[in-house]
Amino acid sequence: MFGSINNKSETMDLDCANNLNLQGNNISKDQEKNAKQLWGFLISKGWTPASVAGILGNLQQESQINPTSTNPTSGAHGICQWLGDRLTNEQNFAKQHGKDPDSIQAQIMFLYEEANGAEKANLGDYAKSQTDPATAAVQWELRFERAGSAEARNDLRTQNAVNWYNKLKDSKTTVTNDNSTEITDTNATCNAEAGKALAVKGPTDPWWNDLSKWAHKWVDQVPQNYSYGGNPGSLDNTATAKAVHGATDCSGFTLWAFGKIGVTLPRTAEQQFHQACDEVNEKDAKAGDLVFFDSADEGELCHVGIYIGNGEMIDEQLSGIIQEKVWPKNNPDYSNITKIRYGRIKENLYHH
């Protein structure tokens, strides 16, 4: 339930939450101008023309590439017809970047953020490396839009994609019209600096002081950001760290925090315990160790947190990143934990 076992989800550099800002704040219903905006932006980031054409084929079917488009039945909105938490995340993301949520620039930036963050586990490498626009269109629908059989109409999406490919494949990446595609770096939401060290009582590991600056950074600041299999790199940026159900999971959080002090952990709780830790007794556990949980429901290590001493830990869970008591055993409210295990990072992983 809580321990990620998705081996396909790897840490990915999000360019500090996709620190890329499209100049302009246009609420445009001009399909071709909007298409060229997205084309120029993604091509400049190394996406293949076929891949971008596949996306455009989907967006034409979803919204006519109109950022103000709203489905009157479901309430889905924007070029991708975002709904629920994803729509809320787009609106918050736009505001944090100083954009109108209905501007084409904000929605292209958010599409890019999702493709590299919350949706990365679904998209894998299919998002940007396709060589055939028709195939790219189908893959984008299946992995990103997830339209469902009634609305998919992949025959239209693929034809749209081929049309956009033929129209734009020889165009330059810089578009000189009212919707400029000039790309600039911005630190508006980049948040890759450490927090303050957390003072604790009791014994600590040699790395605790450095680790605590990262472990405690987002405590109580990112409610409901848990995303099973999500990208740990999401925690390097305010917008992605706070995205509802759009950041990372428990082992992604520990991987991220330890990575900041030069310790490379494997992705899942199970792997972190068996490959990166030496087990220690509870009475010998120190602040800076990892605490793992066996679950009767999962039949394996299902959760991990960073132990901070005095029976407490910092962990990423459904409520977000919080500081709390180590979970009790045999309590259905805590995934029926049957055993609690403590692990200390292997000496060869920590470089003084």
HELIX and SHEET records of a PDB file:
HELIX    1   1 ASP A   15  ASN A   18  1                                   4    
HELIX    2   2 GLN A   31  SER A   44  1                                  14    
HELIX    3   3 PRO A   49  SER A   63  1                                  15    
HELIX    4   4 ASP A   85  GLN A   96  1                                  12    
HELIX    5   5 ILE A  104  ASN A  116  1                                  13    
HELIX    6   6 LYS A  120  LEU A  123  1                                   4    
HELIX    7   7 PRO A  133  TRP A  140  1                                   8    
HELIX    8   8 GLU A  141  GLU A  145  3                                   5    
HELIX    9   9 SER A  149  ALA A  152  1                                   4    
HELIX   10  10 ASN A  154  LEU A  168  1                                  15    
HELIX   11  11 TRP A  208  ALA A  215  1                                   8    
HELIX   12  12 PRO A  232  ASP A  236  5                                   5    
HELIX   13  13 THR A  238  ALA A  241  1                                   4    
HELIX   14  14 CYS A  250  GLY A  259  1                                  10    
HELIX   15  15 ALA A  269  ALA A  276  1                                   8    
HELIX   16  16 GLU A  282  ASP A  284  5                                   3    
HELIX   17  17 PRO A  332  TYR A  334  5                                   3    
HELIX   18  18 GLU A  347  LEU A  349  5                                   3    
SHEET    1   A 2 LEU A  20  LEU A  22  0                                        
SHEET    2   A 2 ILE A 183  ASP A 185 -1                                        
SHEET    1   B 6 CYS A 277  VAL A 280  0                                        
SHEET    2   B 6 ILE A 337  ILE A 345 -1                                        
SHEET    3   B 6 LEU A 290  SER A 295 -1                                        
SHEET    4   B 6 LEU A 301  GLY A 309 -1                                        
SHEET    5   B 6 GLU A 312  GLN A 317 -1                                        
SHEET    6   B 6 GLY A 320  LYS A 325 -1                                        
END                                                                             
